[in-house]
């Protein structure tokens, strides 16, 4: 998997290309500059994701990072949306549900 990252001021966009699985899990968000407060995961080119994709989206709460990073997901495939919905049900404390609320409905486009 290849990753494209762009940072402009306090906003970053990370775009994984290919499949996201445990064999290709990157540490992309951890490498972002500390001033990034808005993170967008653009998954339009992620053909497949397993639980590793959930690890990417679960931005760990870093007590040294104030304010907390706002995370948005765009470009969800049907498979990724189904995985995220299931994770939101199974792990409500992680709050995957807010990512589904923020994600535009790709089937309506």
BELVENJO-V604379 format. One record per backbone hydrogen bond with DSSP energy under -1.0 kcal/mol. NH is the residue of the N-H (numbers start at 1). CO is the residue of the C=O. Records with the same first field share a line. If there is no record, write none. Layout:
NH: CO  CO
//
This chain:
2: 17
4: 15
6: 13
8: 11
11: 8
12: 38
13: 6
14: 40
15: 4
17: 2
18: 45
20: 48
24: 21
32: 29
36: 33
37: 10
38: 10
39: 70
40: 12
41: 72
42: 14
43: 74
46: 43
50: 20
53: 50
55: 51
56: 52
57: 53
58: 54
59: 57
65: 62
70: 37
72: 39
74: 41
81: 77
82: 78
83: 79
84: 80
85: 81
86: 82
87: 83
88: 84
89: 85
90: 86
91: 87
94: 91
99: 96
100: 96
101: 97
102: 98
103: 99
106: 104
108: 105
//
